[in-house]
């Protein structure tokens, strides 16, 4: 049985991206009818689920890969500043929604200091250079640096206890760091949307996406438990925000802008500590340096997590490989994504990233003892019996055409939009969820330029600092940071 419904907007995927875009559009154009389609039986079960990501409020306070040492021996903070500015946009948006009662509470975000921690001579020489470059910036001005074991012990005692006195160490510390439960905020956002008339369709698989003669998109779906129950949604605008599943959906749409894109899936594993006493002794997200050949998402970190009102401790990630594009996806996802238009970019990107392949193969062969050995580098006194290995989410790194190389593997996110703005897809991974708000605002501006002036006022209410580089406006930045910290009840 096939039914048909008309709606103004279709959001495919029940995660943080669709939830953010849904709220944004509902605030800017309340009369529009919005439908969310989710393949699983509930929302926020893939990348947005708290156990499927690190929960880091990515503001570039601790992530060393955002500001590597340059060939001239200096550190450029520009990329880190850009990420920090984006996170500030998300903070402002969330604070506005909390203030207006659109989000019932601020429990989805908690203050957890962010730290960078290094343990070799080379890295210990690099970290003060990074600190010197960052300390001059308004958004990083409260960052602290130390090589003193007593000070680092005060910040994070598990890092120091049991460590050799002869080992060189150094650390950066930022008290204003945060841990975010993206599953919790996704559920709160979508609960608000459904209370305002947005239709949520869970347990529905998108079979086809076709453009009709009148310009509308026809999204053909079926019930995942009963393939005979079909529903076609007709809409003027479609967003493909299904995490790793967005690539196959983009390919189904057939838009020319999607040609040449491929994906390389990387799965993540974490060690989770089950001793509550240990979790209570560590309050920080401690990021180190990635191994040679490792993807940025594999930077080791010892993390405090706040999930479902409880404090947890995790270490990882350990990279792995599965051909699935989603954790609850199919082993055929990768082979089915290879088409004539993206075969060359995939082959060229693969050839240029052989060290990554070697790294992943090494990770796959690791035993529990070898994984624990990595943990012991950060937490020397860790008891292996207190830790269990859990499977986190799948991340699909973007492969795209490149005029010079033929194809490149791109770490980060990629927004792909049809020329007429009627369809958009979000591909890629980190920093992802933390920058959901600026990404979705950019999408709105690209896809609905005719509404930009009319929507500017409400957008400015939701994000008072939008369009302003806070780092270049210290007084205004202080006002924004203080206000959002107060509303969200996080450290300033």
N, C-alpha and C positions, 0 to 999 in steps of 0.2 A: 504494500500500500504506500503510495507516494502522496505527500501533502506539500503545499507551498505556502510560504509566508513572506511578506514584504517587511523590511526594516531599514532604517536609515544607515545603520552601522553594524557590521559584523566583526567581532573580535575573536579570532581563533586562538585558543590557548587560555587556560585559567590560571595564569601565573602573575607575577608582579608587574610585567610589562602591560598586559591587557588590562589589569586592574587599574594601573596608573593612567593609561590612556582613557579608559572608561570614565574615571572620575574627572579627568581633565575636560573631556568633551561634555560631560553632563553639567559641569560648572559653567562652561563657555556657551553651551547651546542646550539648555534644559529641555527643550521641546523634542529633541531628536530621540528616536527610538533606537535602542542599542540591544544587541543580542550577543551573548558570549557563548561560544561553543568549546566544550572541553571533552577530549577523548576519554579520559578516565572518569571514574564514578564520583570524584570529588575534586575540588580545586586545590592548587598549591601542592601537588603531589610529586612534581618533578624537580626542576632546578630551584624553584622557590621554597621547597620544603626545607625546614631548618636543618635536617640531618644530611641534606644533599649539597650544602654549601658551607663555607667557612664562617658566614655571618659577619664578616668584617665590614664595618662601615668604611668603605675604601675612600680615604681622604688623603692618601699618599704620605701619611705620617711615618709608616714603618716599612713600606714596600720598596726595597732597594732596587728592584729591576726597573722602576720608573725613572731612576736617575743614575745611570751607570757612570763609571769613571771615563771621561773622554780621552781621546788619544793625546790631547795636550796636557793631561794630568789634572784637569779641572772637572767640576760637577755642575751640570746645567739643571736648574730646578724647574725649567719651563713646563715640561710634561707633567711633573708632579703638581705644579700649581694649577694646571688646567683640570686635573682630576679633583683636586681639593675644591676648586671653584664649583665644579659640577656637583660634588657632594653637598656643598652649601646650598645649592638650589633645591636639592632633595630635602634637606633639613628645613628650609623655609616652607616648602609645600606641605610637608608633614605637620609642621607646627601650626600652619594656618588651618589645616583640616581638624587638628585637635582643638584649637581655640574655638572653631565654629561648631564643634560637636559632630563633625562628619566622621571622625574617628573617635570611638568612645573613650579611649585612654591611651597613654603613652607607654604601655608596658612592652611594646614591640622593640623598644630601643633602650639600651642600658649603657652606662658609662663603664668602659673597660679600657684602661691605658693601652696605647700602642707602643711597642718597642721594636727596635732593630738590634740584633745581637750577632756579633761576629767573633770568630775564634782562630783566625790565622794572621800572620804578620801582614800579608798583603791587604786583607780585609780591614784589619785594624788601622792600617795607614789610610785606607779609603774613607772610613766612616767619619773621622773628624773633618775631612774635606767636604763631605756631604753636609755635615752639621753646620760648618761655616757658611756654606752657600744657602742653606735653608733658614738659618737663624735670622738672616737679614730680611726675610719675607714676613709680612704681616700674618699670613695664614699659618706660619710655622714658628712664630716668634717665641712661643712658650716651650718649644722643644728643649730638652736637656741632653747633655752628653757626659759620659763618664767612662773611665777605665778603672776606677776604684772598686775593688771587689765588695767592700762594705756597702757602698752606695748601690751597686747593682743588686746585692743581696736584699737590701731594703725594698727595691723595686720588685724583684722577683726572686725570692730565696731558692726556689727549686733549680734555678740556673747555676747557682754557685755551690750549693752543698754537695760535697763529694768530688768537686772539680780540682784538678791538679793546680797547684799554686804557680807552676811554671808555664802554664798555658796562657798565651796572650789573649785577652778578651777586651771588647769595647761594646758600648751600648748607647743607643739613643732612647729617650723616654718622652712620651707625650701623654699627659694625664687626660687630655680632652678626647682621646679616642673612644670609639663606640663599638658595641656588638649589636647587630640588628637581626631580629627574627623575621626574615622576609616572608615566611609562611604565615605568621601571625598578622602582619600588616596587610598581606594580600587578602586574607579572610575578612579582615575588618573593612577594607575598601570595597570588596565585592558584596559584603553584607549591606553596606550603605547603598550600593548601586541597586541591588534587588529591592531594597525598601523604597526606592524611587522609580520603580517600574521597569528596570532593566531585566531582560529575560536571560536566565542562566540555563543552558542546556548541557548537562553532563552526560557522559556515556554515549557520546555521538562522534563518529569518525567521519572526517571529511573525505569523500571519495573523488569529487571533481570540483574544479573551479573554472568556470567558463564565462566569457564575456558575451553578452547578448546583443542583439541588433540595436536596441535602444540605449546601449551604454551601461546598463546595469550588470552587476556580477551575479551569477547564479552559483551558489555554493551548495552542492549536493551532498547530503549527509545521510548516514544510516545509523541505527541503533547498534551499539557494539554487542549487545546480547541477542538481538533479533534483526538479522540483516534485511528482513522484509519490511521493517518499519523505517521508511525513508522520508526525509524532509528536505525540501529545497528552499533555501533562503535567498531572496532577491534583495540586493542592496547596492547603493551608489558608492559605498566605501567599505573596503575590507582591510583589516590589519592581520597579518600573520605573525603572531607573537608566541609561537609554540616551542620556544627554546630550540633544542636540537632538531625538532621536527619541522622547523620553519623552512629549511632548505627544500625538502620534498614538496611542501605546499607551494613554495615559490615556483618550483619547476612545473607543478600542475597548472599554475595560473597562465604560464606561457608568455608572460610579458617579456619584451626584448631586453629590458634592463637586467633581467635575471639570468640571461645567458652567460655561460662561462664560469659561473660560481660552482664550487665544489665544497666538500666538507671533510675534515679529518677528525674522527671521534677520539677523544681521550677520556678514559674513565678514571675516577678518583677513589682511593681507599684511605680511610683514616683509622688510627688507633684511638679508641675511646676508653677513658679511665672510669672504672666503676667504683672507686673508693672515694666516698664523699669527703672524707677528711683531707685527702690530697687536693681535691678541687678547691676546697676552702683556703688552701695555702697559696694558691696561685691566682692572681687577678691581673691578667695582661694578655694581650695578643702579641706574641714574640715571633717576629719574622727574621729568618736568616737569609743567606745567599743561596741561590739555586745551584745545583750541580751543573757541570759543563754539559751542554747538549740538552738540558732539561727545558721544557716549556715554562713560560712565566707562571702558569697556574700551579706548577709543582714546587714553588718556593716553600721550603719547610717552615712550619710554624707551630708553636705550642700555644694553644688557644683556650682562653676562658670563654665559655658559651652560656647564655641564659636562654633556656628553652622550657616552655610550659611551667614557668615559675621556679625552675630549679637551675642550680649552677653545675656546669659540667666542664670537663677538661678533655681536650682532643689534641692529637698530634698527627701531622701529615702535611700534605697528601702524598700518597704513593701512587704514582701514575700507572695506569694499566691500559690495555687495549681490548675493546670489544667493537664489533662492527655496528652495534646499535647506535642510533642517533639519539635515543632516549633511554633512560634507565629501564622503563617498561616498554621498550620498543622491540624491533625485530632484528635478527641477525642479517636480514636481507637489506637493511637500511642503506648501508654503504654501497654494496654492489648495485642496488637499484637506483642510486643517485648518480651513477656514472653514465653520462650521455655523450653524444658526439661533440657537443659544443664545449664540454668541460674536461674532456679526456686529456688534451694536451696540457692545460694548466695543472691538472692533478699530477701527471707524470713529471712535469718539470719541477713542480714544488716538491714532489717526493724525492727526486734526484738531488735537489739542493738542500734537503733536510735529512740526509742519511744519518748524521749524528743523533737526530731526534729518534729515528727508528732504532738505532743501536741502544739509545738510552731506554726506550720503552721495552725493548726485548730484555734488557738487564733488569728492569723493574718487575717484569712478569715472572722472572726466574727467582725473585727474592723469597727466601724462607721467612717465617715469623721471626727467627733469631736475627736475621739480617735487618729486618724492619725495626726490631727492638734496638739493634745496634745504632741505628740512625736516631732513634728517640734518646738513647743514652748520651749522644753528643750534646743534646740540649738539656736533658734532665738526668744527670749522672747517677742519681740514686733511685731511679725508677724501678719499681717492682714489676717484672714482666707479667706476673699473675694477675695484676690489677687492670690489665689492658686487653681489650677485644678488638678485632679487626672488623670494621663495618664498611659497606660499600656506599659511597656517596653518589652524586649525580654524574651523568654523562655531560661532557662539554664537546661541542663540535666547532673546531677551529676553522676559520674561513680560508678557503683557497679561491683566489681570483686571478683573472687574466692580468698579464703585465706585458706592456709593449716591448720591454727590453729582455726580460727573462722568460717570457711565455706564460709563466704562472708563479705565484708567490703564496706562501703560507702566512696568513695574517693573524696576529694575536690581538684580540680586542673585539670590538663590535662593528658591524657594518649595517647601515640603514639603506635598504634598496627600495626605491619608490618608482612607480609608473610615471611616465612623463605628464599625464593629465591628473596625477594626484589621487586617482581612484583606488589604488591598491599600494600597500606598503608592507615590507617584511623586515624583521630584525634578525640578523644572523650574528653568530659569534658568542664570546663569553666575557671574561673579566675585563674591566671592573663591573660590567653588567648591571646587576640589580641596584647597586649603590648610585648609579647614574641614570636610573629609570626615568626620573622626572625630566632632567634636561634632554634626554634622548627623545622622550615623547613630546616635549615642547617643540623640539626641532622638527619632529615628524608633522606636528600640527601646522607649523609654519610652512613646511614644504608642500603638504597636501591640501591645505586650505588657505592659500594666499589671499583669496578674495575676502576672507573674514578677519584678516590680521588686524586691521584698524578697529573693527567693532569689538574684537575680543581683547584688545590690549589693556583696557581698564581693569577687567576682572582678573586677567593674568597678573597684572601688577599687584592686585590685592592679595592674590595667592602666593606670589613670589616677589616681595617688595624689592629685592636686589636683582631681579632679572634684567639682563642687559648691562649690568655694572660689574666691572672687575673689582671685587672686594679687596683683593690684595693691593690694588692701586689707590684705594680709598679707605685708609685706615680707620678714620672716625666712623664712617658708615658701616664698615666691616664690624667694628666693635659693637655697634648698636644691633646689627643683625645677629651676630654670634651670641650676644648676651640674651636677646629676646628668645631666640630658638632654644637656647640651653635652658632657660627658665621654663618655657612651655613644655619641653620634652623631658625636663627633669634630668638633665645630663650635666656633666662637669663643664665648667667654662674655663 
